[in-house]
């Protein structure tokens, strides 16, 4: 009931802005899963080897890495809203071009440019939402992006399943243009964020939008706080390179190491191996048929979606650290179960196959509850306004680099190490991720964005003057 009450207390525009921005996650999720279904038919039409399948799948992720590198700078220069509108529109365009591909090189080229748009979006959306949501619901609104992403993943699998009988991978890829077009129309109605307006010296616009988003706030005082924060830590008039140098030195070096490390662990622990290659993993477990290879992955993601909703309800009550650590712990247990299943599974069937399905389901639930939800929260919260886009860009670039690695090697790992060896590797990486988060992740629950920088400036601890007001059992960092 706490989240419901907070949402009732928020302005209609504030919730609309966060929801509309978060829906960009639908196109990210849809593309992630529908390529898994489409590859069952693309590989047959173009006679692709295992290595070629990995490259076709990963071409979009390579584009995402490059898009993420420039996403922060673009959103600072052009505005959060304008960049997101461009992302949605170009996603629709390159989805159609992917569907019209006449060869493997043309398909990889189209998917590379598709990845550029997605890479920009995963950087800009968390910043846009963080800067547009009230502190009391900011965590939930950021988690909403993961809700949209998982919804997109489910839609991608369901569309692939519905079209599997025809074998039409072109329709599977081209259908992504529909949500891209609809989301473009939705985003066109939104204002930009008050903090971006202040970065550009547009105080009147900032006051107008903040007053609409938080009608009960002391608008003049909050705008004054933003102005003071920008004056104290401003990078205006300096190059992006200068801002990057500031981000990777004291007092923000610890924050930079945290966001880059978190982004890397989010993907290197293997979630997109599950999303991209679920049909192949289910095949390795003895499943067959279109429902088993495409319908069951969708069912796994439905469980993941439920976990995201639980995370969204708890994130502004329970806190960021407990949710993230719990999710990673579930992933460790899931990996252990999958290792057991593949160790015993020389011939799958019956209870062993059911345990394998449960293992994949637990892996996905643990990820979406923890990493999947919280990466967007920390991407939007970790840095002060003038470094926020660049910090989000650094985190999500690291995330996508790890995604490239997983996408390029997973099928080969599955063939060479077997299922047991593959999930031993992912399990050890999840244990390392748990230790990393326990050591470095701050608890930012309920704090104003302008105050979070004090944590890093105080050497990775909250100043004593305000630490007691936000203490919980897992707030040690």
BELKA-V21752 format. One record per run of one state. SS is the DSSP state (helix for helix, strand for strand, loop for the rest). FROM is the first residue (numbers start at 0). TO is the last residue. If there is no record, write none. Layout:
BEGIN
ss:SS from:FROM to:TO
ss:SS from:FROM to:TO
END
This chain:
BEGIN
ss:loop from:0 to:0
ss:helix from:1 to:8
ss:loop from:9 to:10
ss:helix from:11 to:21
ss:loop from:22 to:22
ss:helix from:23 to:45
ss:loop from:46 to:48
ss:helix from:49 to:77
ss:loop from:78 to:78
ss:helix from:79 to:98
ss:loop from:99 to:102
ss:helix from:103 to:131
ss:loop from:132 to:136
ss:helix from:137 to:162
ss:loop from:163 to:167
ss:helix from:168 to:173
ss:loop from:174 to:174
ss:helix from:175 to:186
ss:loop from:187 to:192
ss:helix from:193 to:198
ss:loop from:199 to:201
ss:helix from:202 to:212
ss:loop from:213 to:217
ss:helix from:218 to:232
ss:loop from:233 to:238
ss:helix from:239 to:246
ss:loop from:247 to:251
ss:helix from:252 to:267
ss:loop from:268 to:269
ss:helix from:270 to:283
ss:loop from:284 to:288
ss:helix from:289 to:313
ss:loop from:314 to:318
ss:helix from:319 to:343
ss:loop from:344 to:349
ss:helix from:350 to:380
ss:loop from:381 to:383
ss:helix from:384 to:439
ss:loop from:440 to:447
ss:helix from:448 to:456
ss:loop from:457 to:462
ss:helix from:463 to:469
ss:loop from:470 to:476
END
